[in-house]
Amino acid sequence: MENIDVQALTPNQIVRAYKGKIGCMCGCKGQYWTPDQSKAMVTKILRTIQANEEVVEVDDGGEWVAARIAGKEHCVYLR
C-alpha cells in the first residue's frame, strides 16, 4: 500500500473529487468536481476525509484516497 500522509494532503494535489451514495462511482449516484469547477467543494471533500482518517482507504498505487462517511462515499484523486 502506498504510504500517503492523509493529513498532509493539500487541495493543490487533487485533480478531482467525488461525493455520492455508496455503490457505483461512475457519477450516477453522486458528482465529481475538479478544482476548476469548484475548488471549495474539492477542499470540503478533502477536509471531510482528513477529519475521518480512521475510515480512510488508500489506493495501492497512491492514485486516490477515499472514505465512507455517513452513508456517502468521499474520494479524492491525486496528481
Residue pairs with C-beta under 8 A, 6 or more apart in sequence:
1 58
1 60
2 58
2 59
2 60
2 61
2 62
4 58
4 62
4 65
4 78
6 49
6 50
6 53
6 56
6 58
6 65
7 50
7 53
9 46
9 50
9 65
9 76
9 78
10 46
11 35
11 39
11 42
11 43
11 46
12 35
13 78
13 79
14 35
14 42
14 46
14 76
14 77
14 78
14 79
15 34
15 35
15 77
15 78
15 79
16 32
16 33
16 34
16 42
16 76
16 77
17 32
17 33
17 34
17 41
17 42
17 45
17 46
17 74
17 75
17 76
17 77
18 25
18 27
18 30
18 31
18 32
18 33
18 45
18 73
18 74
18 75
18 76
18 77
19 30
19 31
19 41
19 45
19 72
19 73
19 74
19 75
20 27
20 29
20 30
20 31
20 72
20 73
21 29
21 30
21 71
21 72
21 73
22 29
22 68
22 71
22 72
22 73
23 29
23 73
25 73
25 75
30 72
30 73
33 41
33 42
33 45
34 42
35 42
42 76
45 74
45 75
45 76
46 76
48 67
48 69
48 74
49 56
49 65
49 66
49 67
49 69
49 74
49 75
49 76
52 67
52 69
53 67
55 67
55 68
55 69
56 65
56 66
56 67
57 65
57 66
57 67
58 64
58 65
59 65
59 66
62 78
63 77
63 78
64 75
64 76
64 77
64 78
65 75
65 76
65 78
66 73
66 74
66 75
66 76
67 73
67 74
67 75
68 74
